[in-house]
Amino acid sequence: MTEPSATDGLAAVLWDMDGTLVDSEKLWDVAIYAAAEWLGGTLTDEQRLTLVGSNMTATARYLLAVTGHAPTDEAIVRTGDWIRDRAAEEFATALPWRPGAREALVALRVAGLPMALVTSTERVLTELALDTLGREFFETIVCGDEVDGLNKPHPEPYLRAARLLGVDPARCVAVEDSSPGTESAVAAGCTVLVVPNDVPVAPGPRRVFRESLLGVDAAAFAEILDQ
């Protein structure tokens, strides 16, 4: 008789990127603070923290508003392009891993569990980040400019990843560090492993909290699903 697998019931693990797998929020800091200055204003640390987990359109709209500019469609596109170009300079370098993140990816790959990358970052910058992360870990990738404007905290990014993998979201664990991402994954029906980075995330249903990904292997993910 075959012994039950340590991951029975767990269909896939869905990963956020910025602040979860890599500490790229610090690189976004450079681009976002510089963009505020380019717009002729400044951004406080408190204002910056409200943008953690936001997509490019929302970030550009917010920066225009706080620097005294009308957030017209044209201005949003122009500001987003400026941020994107500045961020690309940072993403082209080796990104710093979050503690335990790469080891967790390797453990899940060895266990044969499907994985998806579900990020609010646009495809062009995600491709640069994948030079550090490794494309081989992910069966599918959902980027912020590929969800028809239905970005986190909307459930569509995680629902789309589950559809592409052909799995039930209720049998998936999502890994997140921000409130918008956590809300997105919960709304999609996933259980969420929350590893906060720059900002706290409120407790709630289907949310399991850890301080880091150190020591989190395939069996640990299966246990998280069962909690």
C-alpha positions in Angstrom: 0.0 0.0 0.0 1.4 3.4 -1.0 2.0 5.8 1.9 0.1 9.1 1.6 2.1 12.0 0.3 3.2 14.8 2.7 1.6 17.2 0.4 -1.8 15.5 -0.2 -4.5 18.1 -0.7 -2.1 20.8 -1.8 -2.4 21.5 -5.5 0.0 24.4 -6.0 1.8 27.3 -4.4 1.2 30.8 -5.8 4.0 33.4 -5.1 3.9 37.1 -4.9 7.3 38.6 -5.9 8.1 42.1 -4.6 8.8 41.9 -0.8 8.0 38.2 -0.7 10.6 36.4 -2.8 13.0 39.3 -3.3 13.5 42.4 -1.3 12.7 44.6 -4.3 10.5 47.0 -2.5 13.8 48.8 -1.6 14.5 49.2 -5.3 11.0 50.5 -5.9 11.7 53.1 -3.1 14.5 54.5 -5.3 12.2 54.9 -8.4 9.2 56.1 -6.5 10.9 58.8 -4.4 12.8 59.9 -7.5 9.5 60.1 -9.4 8.0 62.4 -6.8 11.0 64.7 -7.1 10.8 64.6 -10.9 7.1 65.7 -10.5 8.4 68.7 -8.4 7.3 67.4 -5.0 8.3 65.1 -2.2 6.9 61.8 -0.8 6.9 61.1 2.9 7.8 57.7 4.3 4.2 57.2 5.4 2.9 58.0 1.9 5.4 55.6 0.4 4.2 52.7 2.6 0.6 53.1 1.4 1.9 52.1 -2.1 3.3 48.8 -1.1 1.5 46.2 -3.2 0.1 48.8 -5.6 0.2 48.4 -9.4 1.9 51.0 -11.7 -1.3 52.9 -12.6 -2.4 53.3 -9.0 1.1 54.4 -8.0 1.4 57.0 -10.8 -2.1 58.3 -10.0 -1.2 58.7 -6.3 2.1 60.4 -7.0 0.4 62.9 -9.3 -2.2 63.7 -6.7 0.2 64.2 -3.8 2.5 66.4 -5.9 -0.3 68.7 -7.0 -0.9 67.4 -10.6 -4.1 66.5 -12.2 -4.1 62.7 -12.6 -5.2 62.7 -16.3 -4.9 59.6 -18.4 -2.0 61.1 -20.3 -0.2 62.2 -17.1 -0.7 58.7 -15.6 0.9 57.1 -18.6 3.8 59.5 -18.7 4.5 59.1 -15.0 4.2 55.4 -15.2 6.7 55.3 -18.1 9.1 57.4 -16.1 8.8 55.1 -13.0 9.2 52.0 -15.2 12.4 53.3 -16.8 13.9 54.2 -13.5 12.9 50.9 -11.9 14.4 48.9 -14.8 17.8 50.3 -13.9 17.5 48.8 -10.5 15.9 45.5 -11.5 18.7 44.9 -14.0 21.0 44.2 -11.0 20.9 41.1 -8.9 17.9 41.3 -6.6 18.3 40.5 -2.9 16.4 37.3 -1.8 14.1 37.4 1.2 15.4 35.0 3.9 14.5 31.4 3.1 12.7 32.2 -0.2 15.0 30.5 -2.6 15.3 27.5 -0.4 11.5 27.2 -0.3 11.3 27.4 -4.1 13.9 24.6 -4.4 12.1 22.4 -1.8 8.8 22.8 -3.6 10.4 22.0 -7.0 12.0 18.9 -5.6 8.6 17.8 -4.2 7.1 18.3 -7.6 4.5 20.9 -6.6 3.4 23.3 -9.3 4.1 27.0 -8.7 3.0 30.3 -10.2 4.4 33.8 -9.9 1.5 36.3 -9.3 2.9 39.8 -9.2 1.5 43.4 -9.6 4.8 44.2 -11.4 4.5 44.6 -15.1 5.9 41.9 -17.5 8.9 43.9 -18.7 10.3 44.4 -15.2 9.2 40.9 -14.1 11.4 39.5 -16.9 14.4 41.3 -15.5 13.6 40.0 -12.0 13.4 36.5 -13.3 17.1 36.6 -14.2 17.6 36.5 -10.4 14.6 34.3 -9.4 14.9 31.7 -12.1 12.1 31.0 -14.6 12.4 27.3 -14.1 10.6 27.4 -10.8 7.3 28.6 -12.2 4.8 26.8 -14.5 3.0 30.1 -15.2 3.5 33.8 -14.5 0.8 36.4 -14.1 1.9 40.0 -14.2 0.2 43.3 -13.3 -0.4 44.3 -16.9 -1.9 41.0 -17.9 -5.1 41.0 -15.8 -7.3 43.5 -17.7 -6.9 46.2 -15.1 -8.2 43.9 -12.3 -5.1 44.1 -10.2 -4.6 43.2 -6.5 -6.6 43.4 -4.2 -9.1 42.1 -6.9 -9.0 38.3 -6.9 -8.4 38.0 -10.7 -4.6 37.7 -10.5 -4.8 34.6 -8.3 -7.9 33.2 -10.0 -6.1 33.5 -13.3 -3.0 31.8 -12.0 -5.2 28.9 -10.7 -7.0 28.6 -14.1 -3.7 28.5 -16.0 -2.4 25.8 -13.7 -5.7 23.9 -13.9 -6.2 23.8 -10.1 -8.8 24.7 -7.5 -7.8 28.0 -5.7 -9.1 26.4 -2.5 -6.3 23.8 -2.8 -3.6 26.5 -3.2 -1.4 28.3 -0.7 -0.5 31.9 -1.8 2.5 33.6 -0.3 2.2 37.4 0.3 3.7 40.3 2.2 1.2 43.0 1.7 -2.5 43.8 2.5 -3.6 44.2 -1.2 -2.0 40.9 -2.2 -3.4 39.1 0.8 -6.9 40.4 0.2 -6.6 39.3 -3.5 -5.5 35.8 -2.6 -8.2 35.3 0.1 -10.9 36.6 -2.2 -9.8 34.1 -4.8 -10.3 31.3 -2.3 -6.7 30.6 -1.4 -5.1 30.1 2.0 -2.4 32.7 2.5 1.0 32.4 4.1 1.7 36.0 5.1 5.3 37.0 5.7 5.1 40.8 6.3 8.0 42.9 5.1 7.6 46.7 5.2 4.0 47.0 6.4 1.8 45.0 8.8 -1.0 42.8 7.5 -4.2 42.5 9.5 -5.1 39.0 10.7 -8.2 37.3 9.2 -9.7 34.1 7.9 -7.4 31.8 5.9 -4.3 33.8 6.8 -1.3 32.1 8.5 1.6 34.3 9.6 5.3 33.7 9.8 8.2 36.0 10.4 10.2 34.5 7.5 10.3 31.6 5.0 13.3 30.0 6.7 12.6 26.3 7.1 9.3 26.3 5.2 9.3 23.2 3.0 6.6 21.3 1.0 5.2 19.6 4.1 4.9 22.9 5.9 2.9 24.3 3.0 0.6 21.3 3.2 0.1 21.9 6.9 -0.7 25.6 6.2 -3.4 24.6 3.8 -5.0 22.4 6.5 -5.1 25.1 9.2 
